[in-house]
Amino acid sequence: MVDNRKFNKILTVILVLILIAIIVSIGFIGYDFLQKYYINKGADDAIDEFDNQLAQISATNETNENNVTESVQTQGNETITEVNHDKTQAGQTTKKSNSSNAIALKYKGFDVAGKIEIPKINVKYPILTVATLSSMKVSVGIVYGPGLNKPGNTVIMGHNYRNGSLFSKNKKLNNGDEIYITDLTGTKLKYVIYNKYETSSTDFDYATRDTAGAKEISLASCTDDSSSRLIIWARAVE
């Protein structure tokens, strides 16, 4: 009888431990799901806003260009060219350059530098101007370099949460895969991966490397076991 009581107590303890383990596991799975949803839903909204602002600027520029109409009137021997209803000398036109047009966007309190798209792994995120402990909880960010779509090497860093969000799926990328970077002016460039490797967290040579004037990016994230850093190099194809 005593043995049965002890057995029942032991069995109860085991069942309680199993139940606790199941609850904890479900909790971790639920947390990962919610974290991924929170990151991706917010990123999708930010990308939509990014694209909308670019579309508005594009529409405004197109309207301005259409308004720059030249009507040449001949009055005796004098030729008058009208641009936007402003008279100028014959043969001269005035057209505002669009090179300075750029959107301004914040995401979760951080300035946005552009967006990254990696079709193979279904990645699309706003690129933040900084890569800090706080900013990298919500998106990827620039940690080094001249800036998006500029000559030199720009390093974009993102967490590997192992749940499919941010740069968790970078390990699936290979040489020849494509990455698209759009900056705040609406310029979108295709980058092709040509190098992928793992290195220590103290190695920063991948960031300071010389690109000989080429436009390049480096993607940096942790490996699945967090023991090393996964680095991907890609070069712009224009």
Secondary structure, 3 states (H helix, E strand, C coil): CHHHHHHHHHHHHHHHHHHHHHHHHHHHHHHHHHHHHHHHHHHHHHHHHHHHHHHHHHHHHHHHHHHCCEEEEEECCEEEEEECCEEECCCCCCCCCCCCCCCCCEECCEEEEEEEEEHHHCEEEEEECCCCCCHHHCCEEEEECCCCCCCEEEEEECCECCCCCECCCHHHCCCCCEEEEEECCCCEEEEEEEEEEEECCCCCHHHHCCCCCCEEEEEEEECCCCCCEEEEEEEEEC
